[in-house]
């Protein structure tokens, strides 16, 4: 269940309540007239099954509450209520399968911004991967995979392709390009210092079976990237963070970047090329599979999801969101 808090201008509240009265999966409705101060209006609170939340939120936005009021939602961890149980049973589908598009849009937009935290996490992850390559440590490489924050930008590209949002796609691509360029530059600088100190040398990149997969892109690399992209999008839309950790461990983006930086410091040109190919294959596979997964989810909920009756506001013809 989700808990929604709506601030509605008094002239809109009747339409809001009419919408909620007709909605499937809505319960625990509370109205507090005139209590809101910024923005001014009535406070309407209610719980809604995740399966029905997307349609309710879209219709509330259509009533103008995004511009003249406020809509916020939060996950309910515990609900002891027979009314809530009935609301969930009335809504079609399962809550884990539901996609709250507004929530997804907010999340991917936030995770695809170039922030100091994003750059720092990616740089640290890439350095850990570089050290793992030099020391032949699969544990360090797995740790670097988990730490890398790049999947948020990949998910943003998938969502941008779904919505044909060029600005979101461009922003996410820029975040990936700037992030990996910064992380590789930092790791390369550290590798050059290590080479100057005599800590690493040409023999440091002698191939080991445990880490050879980083510079050995093949059909399996692409298949793994496809599976990881689909699983990653499903984990994001379903809110399953534990599954997302498995996605991070599956793909070879950060290790490829770390390997590239170390190979560049030692002038191993063939390894640099193989690392770039591995990085590109993984990102491309995740984008393809992630976008296809979102398309399938949109098609499923368009066919089997909740449909609310048209309710024009103030004489304006109703338009389907």
N, C-alpha and C positions, 0 to 999 in steps of 0.2 A: 504494500500500500504506500501511497504518497500522501503527504499532507500539503495542501495548497492554501496559501494565504493571499487573498485578493483585496486590494483597496479599490473600491468602486465609487466614482462620483455619484451623488444621489440620483441623478437623472438616468444612470445606467443600471442601478441596482435591480430594478424590476426585471430587466432583460437578463441580467446575470442569474437571478433566481429562477426565472422561467427556463433558462438553458439547463441549469443544474437539476431542476425538477424532472426534466425529460431525459437526463443523461443516465446511461447504464453504468453501474459500478461506483456511484457516488453515495456517500453516507456521512454521518456525523456532521451535518450541516449546521453552522452557527452564524448568526447575523448580528452584528453590533452596530446599530445606526449611528453615524456621526462621530465615531470615536477617533477616526484617523485625522491627523493634523498635517502631515507632510508626506504625500499629497493629501489634501482634504477629501473626506468622503466616508463611506461606510466600509466596515471591515467584514468581509465574508470569509469564513474558514470552513474547510471540509476535507474529508479523506476520499481518495479515489483509487481504485485498482489500477495498477500500472498498465494493464491491458487497455484500459479506457482513457488513461490520462492524456495521451497524445491528442486525441480528438477534442477533449475538453479544453486543453490549453490552446489549441489552434482556434477554436471558436471564441474563447475569451479574448484572444488577441484581435479577432475580427470585430468584436464589439467595441474596440477602441481603448481597451484598458492598458495596452502597452504605452500609449501616448498620454492618456489622461489619468491613469491610475497606476496600479502595480500588480504584478503576478509573481509570486515566488513559490518554490516547491522544495520539500525536503523528504528524505526517505524515513519511513517509520520502521524502526527496528523491532518494536513489539506492539501488538494491537490485540487486546483481549476484549473481543466484542462479537456477538453473534451477528449484529448488523453488518459489521465489516466482513465477516465470513460470507454472508449472503451476497454482499456487493461483489466480492471476488468471484464467487460462483456464477453470478449473472454475467460477468464480463467474459467474452470469448477468449480462448487461448490460455497460455500460461504466462505468469508474470516475468519469468526469466527470458522469455522470447520477445517481450514487448520492447519496442524502440521508442524512446521519448526523444523526438527529433530536436526539439528546442534545447533539451539538456545536452544532447550530443553536439549540437552546433556550438554551444557555449564552451564545452569541454575541449573540443579540438581547436577552437580558436585560441583558447588560453595556452594550450600545450604546444602550439606552433609558433609562438612569439619568440623573438630573439631576446632572451634575458640573460643576466649574468649567471643566474642559477643554471639555466640550460647550457650555457657555454662551459661553465665550471664542471658540471657533471659529465658532459661529453669529453672534455679534456682529461679529466681524471680517469674516466673509463678507458680512453685511448692509451693513456700512459700505462695503466695497469696491463692492458693487452700487449703493449710493446715490451714491458718487463716480462710478461708471460712468454712471449716469443723468444726472448733472449735466454731466459732461464729454463725453457722447455717445460713450462708449468701449466697444464690444462686447468688447474684449479683457479689460477689467476685469470686465465682467459674467460672462464665461465663467470667469474666474479665481474669482469669487465662487461660481459654481455648483459648481466642483470642490471648493472649500474647505468648503462647507456639510456638516455631519455629520447632517442630519436624516433621511437614508434609513434609518439604523439603527432609529430609532423607528418609521418606517413599516413596516419589515419585522417589527418586534415586534408591531405591531397585526395584521398579516396572520397571523402565527404564532399569536397569541392567539385570533383568530377561528377558525383551524383547530382548535385544541385546546379552544376554548370556555373560555379562561382569562381570566375577567373582571379579575383582578388585574393580569395582564400588559398587557391592553388599556388599563386605566385608567392604569397607570404610564406607558405609552408616549404616550397622549394628553396626560397631564400634562406629560411632557417636551417634547412639541411645543408645547403652549400656553405653558408657562413660558419655553421657549427662544426662541420667536418674540416673545413679549411683551418679554422682556429685550433681545433684539437690536434690536427696533424702538425701544424706549425709548432705548437708548444711541445709535442712529443718529439718532433725532429730536433728542436733546439736542445732538449734534454739528451737525446741520443748523441748529438754532436759533442756535447760536453762530456758524456760518458766515453766516447771514442777518444777524445783528447786526453782524458785521464787514464786511458788504457784499460778501461773496464770492459769494453766490447771491441771486437775486431771482425775482419772478414769471415772468420770461422764461426762467429756467433749465430749466423743464420744457416748453419748446416741443417739439412732437413731431418726432421724427426717424425715418426709415424703419428704421434699424438697430436701434432699441430699442423700437419701437412695439408689438412683440409682447408686451411685458411687461404692458401695460394694454389688450390687445385679446383677451380670452378668447373663443374660439369653438369650433366642433366639432373643429377640428384640435388645439387645446390639449388637449382631453379624449382624443383618439386618441393623441397623443404621450404623455400621462401613462399611458394603458393600456399602451402598448408599453414605456415605461420601467419601469413597475412589474413587468411580466413579466420583462424582461431583468434588472432589479435582483435579484429573488428568485433567478433562475437563477444569476446571478453569485455570490450569497452562498452558495447551497447547493453550487455546484461549486467554490468557492474561487477564482474568477477575478476578482481585484481590478482587472485592467486593463479588464475589461468594465464594472465598476461605475463607473469614471471616466466612461465614455460615458453612463451613466445620469444622473450628476450634471449633465452638460452638456446633457442633453435636457430637463430639467424646469425650470420657472420658479418655483420656490418662493422661494428666497433673493432673486432679483431683484425679485420682487413685493413682498417684505417691505421691501427697500431703497427701492423706488419709493414705497411707502406712507409710509414715514417722511419722505422728502423732500417728498412732496405734502402731508403733514400740516403740516410746518413752513411751507409756503407757502400753506396753506388752499385747496388745489386739491381740492375735495370729490369731483368726478367721478372724478378719477384715483385717489383713495383707494378709492372704491367698486370701480372696475375692478381695482385691485390685489388687494383682498381676494377678489374673485370668482376671479381668476386663481390665487391661492394655494389657495383651496378646491377648485377644479376639479382642479388638479394633485395635491393630496394624496388627494382622493377617487378619482381615476383610478388612482393607484398602489396604493391599498389594495384596490380591486376586482380589478385584474389580478393583484396579488401574491398575494392569497388564492386566486384561481382557479388560479394556477400551482401553489401548494402543494397544493391539492386534487387536481389532475391528477397531481402527483408521488406523492402518497400512494396514489392509486388504482392507478397503474402498478406501484409496488413491492409493493402488497398482492397484485396479481395475478401478477406475474412475478418477484418477489424470492425470496431464499433462505428456505427453511423448515427449521428445525431440529426434530428429534424431541422430543417431550415427555419431560422427565426430572425427575420429582418429587424434591424435596429433603426428606429425613428424614420421609418418609411423608405430606407435605403434598400435597393434590391440585394438579396443575399447572393454572395459569391463564395463558392466552395474554396477553402484554403488550399 
